[in-house]
């Protein structure tokens, strides 16, 4: 599932390759990918529109148009948005194709069909239900140490669960939660409210560090994720604990442990992340 680094990688890639480009036509192959608007209006609005800016909020990509509208792209489990030359057969699971003036195409592909593209008024983006309930962005200036301290103090949940709660902190998913907690030396089952001020300071620093490194590595490709040009992420080559069950910790050589938390796998080093 694309998390913040993957969506940021797509955003920055599209900003370079297609920002300012004009849509010539739109082909909707799977109508279920388009939400909250008729297919006819979607195609009519996009035809001739210019892609004026690319922004991100948590795990959502926001594409502003020059016609007072915007697209909210939710990649969910397997969504991809790839800018490429407009030639050859469309790959399987391609659901929406934006054909651009100049001979390229922007292709939305989604194997599991959970992802979506919403057309909304630009002035309603922030108030849209998909975004309005999101917490502070994990890479935003609002995630200060003080704000993180308030979030942890108010929660008796395990810290990993809090990190993944998009209503509190937007952008962190299962992969980066495990990696962040390893970097911070915090056991994933630690009750959030029990964290001391120094641990909170370290945790905030670890959030920024891990996400920044992952963005520089163009995200993580375990199976489906592709960059905006169709390439692969590289952060999976730097995992310290995620998907390394029974393999030696890269720091202390203790075997990495996998547990289940709220239906998701959590990976940690029992030596480097001791429970208090």
C-alpha positions as CSV (number, residue, x, y, z in Angstrom):
1,X,0.0,0.0,0.0
2,X,1.5,3.4,-1.0
3,X,2.4,5.3,2.1
4,X,3.7,8.9,2.4
5,X,7.1,8.3,0.7
6,X,5.5,6.5,-2.2
7,X,2.9,9.2,-2.8
8,X,5.5,11.9,-2.4
9,X,7.6,10.1,-5.0
10,X,4.7,10.0,-7.4
11,X,3.9,13.7,-6.7
12,X,7.4,14.9,-7.3
13,X,7.8,12.8,-10.4
14,X,4.6,14.1,-12.0
15,X,5.5,17.6,-11.0
16,X,8.6,17.3,-13.1
17,X,7.2,15.4,-16.1
18,X,3.7,16.6,-16.7
19,X,2.9,19.7,-14.6
20,X,1.5,22.4,-17.0
21,X,0.6,19.7,-19.5
22,X,-2.9,19.8,-21.2
23,X,-5.2,16.8,-21.3
24,X,-6.4,16.0,-24.8
25,X,-8.9,13.3,-23.9
26,X,-9.8,10.8,-21.1
27,X,-10.6,7.2,-21.5
28,X,-12.4,5.6,-18.5
29,X,-12.2,1.8,-18.8
30,X,-13.3,0.9,-15.3
31,X,-16.1,3.3,-14.2
32,X,-15.8,2.2,-10.6
33,X,-12.5,4.1,-10.3
34,X,-14.3,7.5,-10.7
35,X,-16.2,8.6,-7.7
36,X,-18.8,11.3,-6.9
37,X,-19.3,12.5,-10.5
38,X,-20.7,11.1,-13.7
39,X,-18.3,9.7,-16.2
40,X,-19.6,12.2,-18.8
41,X,-18.9,15.2,-16.6
42,X,-15.5,13.7,-15.6
43,X,-14.4,13.4,-19.2
44,X,-15.9,16.7,-20.2
45,X,-14.2,18.6,-17.4
46,X,-10.8,17.0,-18.0
47,X,-10.7,17.4,-21.8
48,X,-8.7,20.5,-22.4
49,X,-7.8,21.0,-18.8
50,X,-4.2,21.9,-17.7
51,X,-2.6,20.0,-14.8
52,X,-1.5,23.1,-12.9
53,X,-0.1,21.6,-9.7
54,X,0.6,18.4,-7.7
55,X,0.2,18.3,-4.0
56,X,0.0,15.6,-1.3
57,X,-1.9,15.2,1.9
58,X,-1.0,12.1,3.9
59,X,-1.4,9.2,1.4
60,X,-3.6,11.2,-1.0
61,X,-2.4,12.9,-4.2
62,X,-4.1,16.2,-5.2
63,X,-4.0,17.4,-8.8
64,X,-5.2,20.9,-9.3
65,X,-6.6,21.8,-12.7
66,X,-6.9,25.2,-14.3
67,X,-10.7,25.0,-14.4
68,X,-11.4,25.6,-10.7
69,X,-11.5,21.8,-10.1
70,X,-9.1,19.3,-8.7
71,X,-8.6,15.5,-8.6
72,X,-8.1,13.6,-5.3
73,X,-6.3,10.4,-6.0
74,X,-6.5,7.6,-3.5
75,X,-4.1,4.8,-4.3
76,X,-5.3,2.4,-1.6
77,X,-3.6,-1.0,-1.9
78,X,-2.3,-1.3,-5.5
79,X,-3.0,2.0,-7.3
80,X,-0.4,3.4,-9.7
81,X,-0.3,6.6,-11.7
82,X,2.3,6.5,-14.4
83,X,3.3,9.1,-17.1
84,X,4.6,7.5,-20.2
85,X,4.6,7.6,-24.0
86,X,1.2,7.0,-25.6
87,X,2.0,3.9,-27.6
88,X,1.5,0.2,-27.3
89,X,-1.1,-1.9,-25.7
90,X,-2.4,-0.7,-22.3
91,X,-1.1,-2.9,-19.4
92,X,-3.6,-5.1,-17.6
93,X,-5.7,-3.4,-14.9
94,X,-5.5,0.0,-16.5
95,X,-8.7,1.8,-15.5
96,X,-8.3,5.4,-16.5
97,X,-6.1,7.0,-19.2
98,X,-5.5,10.7,-19.5
99,X,-4.1,11.3,-23.0
100,X,-2.0,14.5,-23.1
101,X,-1.4,17.1,-25.8
102,X,2.1,16.2,-27.0
103,X,1.7,12.5,-27.3
104,X,2.0,11.1,-23.7
105,X,-0.5,9.5,-21.4
106,X,-1.1,9.4,-17.7
107,X,-2.3,6.0,-16.7
108,X,-4.2,5.0,-13.6
109,X,-3.7,1.3,-12.9
110,X,-5.1,-0.6,-9.9
111,X,-5.0,-4.4,-9.7
112,X,-7.3,-4.7,-6.6
113,X,-9.7,-2.0,-7.8
114,X,-9.8,-0.3,-4.3
115,X,-8.3,3.0,-5.5
116,X,-10.2,5.9,-6.8
117,X,-10.1,9.3,-8.5
118,X,-12.5,12.0,-7.3
119,X,-13.3,15.2,-9.2
120,X,-14.1,18.0,-6.8
121,X,-14.2,21.8,-6.7
122,X,-10.8,23.2,-5.9
123,X,-12.2,25.3,-3.1
124,X,-13.7,22.2,-1.5
125,X,-10.6,20.0,-1.4
126,X,-9.7,20.7,2.2
127,X,-13.2,20.1,3.3
128,X,-13.8,16.9,1.4
129,X,-14.5,14.0,3.7
130,X,-11.5,12.0,2.4
131,X,-9.2,14.8,3.7
132,X,-11.0,16.8,6.3
133,X,-10.6,14.1,9.0
134,X,-6.9,13.6,8.5
135,X,-4.5,14.5,11.2
136,X,-1.3,16.5,10.8
137,X,0.9,15.4,7.9
138,X,3.8,13.3,9.1
139,X,6.2,15.5,7.2
140,X,4.4,18.8,7.9
141,X,5.5,21.6,10.1
142,X,2.6,21.0,12.4
143,X,4.0,17.7,13.7
144,X,6.1,19.3,16.4
145,X,7.4,17.6,19.4
146,X,4.8,19.3,21.5
147,X,2.0,18.2,19.2
148,X,3.3,14.6,19.2
149,X,3.4,14.8,23.0
150,X,-0.2,15.8,23.1
151,X,-1.2,13.0,20.9
152,X,0.6,10.4,22.9
153,X,-0.6,11.7,26.2
154,X,-4.2,11.3,25.1
155,X,-3.8,7.7,23.9
156,X,-3.5,4.5,25.8
157,X,-3.2,2.5,22.6
158,X,0.1,0.9,21.5
159,X,2.3,3.4,20.0
160,X,2.4,1.6,16.6
161,X,-1.4,1.8,16.4
162,X,-1.3,5.5,17.1
163,X,1.4,6.2,14.5
164,X,-0.8,4.5,11.9
165,X,-4.0,6.3,12.8
166,X,-4.6,8.7,9.9
167,X,-6.9,10.8,12.0
168,X,-3.9,11.7,14.2
169,X,-0.9,11.5,11.9
170,X,-1.4,11.3,8.2
171,X,0.9,9.3,6.0
172,X,2.4,6.5,8.1
173,X,1.5,2.9,7.3
174,X,2.6,-0.5,8.4
175,X,6.0,-0.5,6.8
176,X,7.3,2.8,8.0
177,X,5.7,2.5,11.5
178,X,7.9,-0.6,12.1
179,X,11.0,1.1,10.7
180,X,10.4,4.3,12.7
181,X,10.0,2.5,16.0
182,X,13.1,0.5,15.4
183,X,15.1,3.7,14.7
184,X,13.6,5.3,17.8
185,X,14.3,2.2,20.0
186,X,10.7,2.0,21.1
187,X,8.8,-1.3,21.5
188,X,5.8,-1.3,19.3
189,X,3.5,-2.4,22.1
190,X,4.4,0.4,24.4
191,X,1.4,2.4,25.6
192,X,1.6,5.7,23.9
193,X,0.8,7.7,27.0
194,X,3.7,6.1,28.9
195,X,6.3,7.7,26.6
196,X,8.7,10.1,28.4
197,X,9.5,13.5,26.9
198,X,12.9,12.3,25.6
199,X,11.4,9.3,23.9
200,X,8.8,11.6,22.2
201,X,11.6,13.9,21.0
202,X,13.5,10.9,19.6
203,X,10.3,9.5,18.0
204,X,9.5,12.7,16.2
205,X,13.1,12.9,14.9
206,X,12.8,9.2,13.8
207,X,9.6,9.9,11.9
208,X,11.3,12.6,9.9
209,X,14.5,10.7,9.3
210,X,12.9,7.5,8.1
211,X,10.4,9.2,5.8
212,X,13.1,11.5,4.4
213,X,15.4,8.6,3.6
214,X,12.5,6.6,2.1
215,X,11.6,9.6,-0.2
216,X,15.2,9.9,-1.3
217,X,15.1,6.1,-2.2
218,X,11.9,6.7,-4.1
219,X,9.8,4.7,-1.7
220,X,9.4,0.9,-1.3
221,X,8.5,-1.6,-4.0
222,X,7.5,-4.9,-2.4
223,X,5.2,-5.8,-5.3
224,X,3.0,-3.2,-6.9
225,X,4.4,0.2,-6.3
226,X,5.9,2.1,-9.2
227,X,7.2,5.6,-9.5
228,X,5.6,8.1,-11.8
229,X,7.9,7.0,-14.6
230,X,7.2,3.3,-14.0
231,X,10.4,2.6,-12.1
232,X,10.9,0.9,-8.7
233,X,11.4,2.2,-5.2
234,X,14.6,1.1,-3.4
235,X,13.9,1.6,0.3
236,X,13.1,-2.1,0.7
237,X,16.9,-2.7,0.4
238,X,17.4,-0.7,3.6
239,X,14.8,-2.4,5.8
240,X,16.1,-2.8,9.4
241,X,13.2,-4.9,10.7
242,X,10.2,-4.9,8.3
243,X,9.8,-8.3,6.6
244,X,13.0,-9.6,8.3
245,X,11.4,-12.1,10.7
246,X,14.1,-14.4,12.2
247,X,16.9,-12.6,10.3
248,X,19.6,-10.9,12.4
249,X,19.0,-7.4,13.5
250,X,21.4,-5.2,11.5
251,X,22.4,-3.4,14.7
252,X,22.8,-6.2,17.3
253,X,22.3,-9.5,15.4
254,X,19.4,-10.6,17.6
255,X,16.7,-12.3,15.4
256,X,13.9,-10.0,14.4
257,X,10.5,-10.9,15.8
258,X,7.1,-10.6,14.1
259,X,3.9,-10.2,16.0
260,X,0.3,-9.4,15.1
261,X,-1.2,-6.0,16.1
262,X,-4.7,-5.2,15.1
263,X,-4.6,-7.6,12.2
264,X,-1.3,-6.3,10.8
265,X,2.3,-7.7,11.1
266,X,4.7,-5.8,13.2
267,X,8.4,-6.4,13.1
268,X,10.9,-5.4,15.8
269,X,14.1,-6.3,17.5
270,X,13.5,-7.5,21.1
271,X,17.0,-6.4,22.1
272,X,17.1,-2.9,20.5
273,X,13.4,-2.2,21.3
274,X,12.9,-3.6,24.8
275,X,9.6,-3.3,26.5
276,X,9.6,-1.1,29.6
